[in-house]
Amino acid sequence: MKIKQLSIFLENKRGRLYEALKALADAEINIRALSIADTSEFGILRMIVTDPEKGKEILEKNEFTVKLTNVIAMAVKDKPGGLAEALKHLYDNNVNIEYIYAFVEKSGEQAVVVLRTENLDKTIALLQEKNIKLLTWNDVLTL
């Protein structure tokens, strides 16, 4: 149930985001989800892409610092409180969330939430125990 994510260090200067995205586009790698967190000097671009290993290789060839990271993707009800309901199980079991981002799938019935915690195996077990739908790599690619 773990999914590979690219984490790219970006200097906070004009053109760096475009250059990273263009390198992936030129290699015909599609982006399925992304998030960026920034400070005044740099940002961390996190992406789920169709070929993470090739994406890492392409970005490194274009002089980006890249790391492959395991994350979890889960489906939650797209309604007020849907995410809180799912995260309550982690809260109740003292699981710390390092970061999280989300998007709504095409039908609009579910939101897809990507998260990283301090203990992914424990998180997976807790969510499965509570019947929270965890998405596979193929699920994410076909959204």
C-alpha positions in Angstrom: 0.0 0.0 0.0 3.0 2.3 0.0 3.4 4.6 -2.9 6.6 6.2 -4.2 6.7 10.0 -4.2 9.3 12.3 -5.6 10.5 15.0 -3.2 12.5 17.7 -5.0 14.5 20.5 -3.4 13.9 23.7 -5.3 15.7 26.9 -4.9 13.1 29.7 -4.5 14.0 31.5 -7.7 12.3 32.2 -11.0 12.0 29.3 -13.3 13.1 26.4 -11.1 9.6 24.9 -10.8 9.0 25.2 -14.5 12.4 23.6 -15.3 11.5 20.6 -13.1 8.1 20.2 -14.6 9.4 20.7 -18.2 12.1 18.0 -17.6 9.4 15.5 -16.6 7.1 16.5 -19.5 10.0 16.0 -22.0 10.4 12.5 -20.6 6.7 11.9 -21.0 6.2 11.4 -17.2 2.7 12.5 -16.1 2.1 14.1 -12.7 -0.8 12.6 -10.8 -0.6 14.8 -7.7 1.7 17.5 -6.3 2.2 19.7 -3.4 4.8 22.4 -2.7 5.9 23.8 0.6 8.2 26.8 0.6 10.2 29.2 2.6 11.8 32.4 1.4 14.8 30.6 0.1 13.7 27.1 -1.0 10.8 24.8 -1.5 10.1 21.1 -1.4 8.0 19.9 -4.3 6.3 16.6 -3.6 4.9 14.7 -6.6 3.2 11.4 -7.4 4.2 10.6 -11.0 3.7 7.8 -13.5 7.3 6.6 -13.4 9.0 7.7 -10.1 12.3 6.0 -10.8 12.7 7.5 -14.2 11.5 10.8 -12.9 14.2 10.8 -10.2 16.8 10.0 -12.8 15.7 12.7 -15.2 15.5 15.3 -12.5 19.0 14.4 -11.2 20.3 14.7 -14.8 18.8 18.2 -14.8 20.7 19.1 -11.6 17.9 18.8 -9.1 18.2 17.2 -5.6 15.6 14.4 -5.6 14.6 11.8 -3.1 12.2 8.9 -3.5 9.9 8.7 -0.5 7.2 6.2 0.6 3.8 7.7 1.3 0.3 6.4 1.7 -2.8 7.3 -0.3 -6.2 6.9 1.1 -9.7 7.6 -0.1 -12.0 9.6 2.3 -15.6 10.7 1.9 -15.7 14.1 0.1 -18.0 15.7 2.7 -17.4 18.0 5.7 -15.5 16.0 8.3 -14.5 13.2 5.9 -10.8 13.8 6.5 -11.2 14.4 10.2 -13.0 11.1 10.6 -10.2 9.2 9.0 -7.4 11.1 10.8 -9.1 10.5 14.2 -7.8 7.0 14.2 -4.2 8.2 13.9 -4.8 10.8 16.5 -6.3 8.3 18.9 -3.2 6.1 18.5 -0.6 8.9 18.8 0.6 8.7 15.2 2.3 11.9 14.1 1.6 13.1 10.5 4.7 14.7 8.9 2.8 16.1 6.0 -0.4 15.7 4.0 -2.0 16.9 0.8 -5.2 16.0 -1.0 -7.2 16.3 -4.2 -10.7 15.3 -5.3 -11.1 12.4 -7.7 -13.0 12.9 -11.0 -16.3 11.7 -9.8 -16.2 14.0 -6.8 -17.4 11.3 -4.4 -14.1 10.8 -2.7 -11.1 12.9 -1.9 -7.7 11.3 -2.2 -5.3 12.1 0.6 -1.6 11.5 0.4 0.2 11.4 3.7 3.5 10.6 5.4 3.7 9.6 9.0 6.6 8.8 11.3 5.6 5.1 11.1 4.0 4.1 7.8 3.5 0.4 8.7 1.7 1.3 11.9 -0.4 3.8 10.0 -1.3 1.2 7.3 -2.3 -1.3 9.9 -4.5 1.2 11.8 -6.3 2.5 8.7 -6.9 -1.0 7.5 -8.3 -2.0 10.9 -10.7 0.9 10.6 -11.7 0.0 7.0 -10.3 3.2 5.6 -9.7 2.5 1.9 -6.0 2.6 1.1 -5.1 3.1 -2.6 -2.6 1.0 -4.5 -0.2 2.4 -7.0 -2.5 1.4 -9.8 -5.5 3.1 -8.1 -3.6 6.4 -8.0 -2.4 6.1 -11.6 -5.9 5.5 -12.9 -7.6 8.4 -11.1 
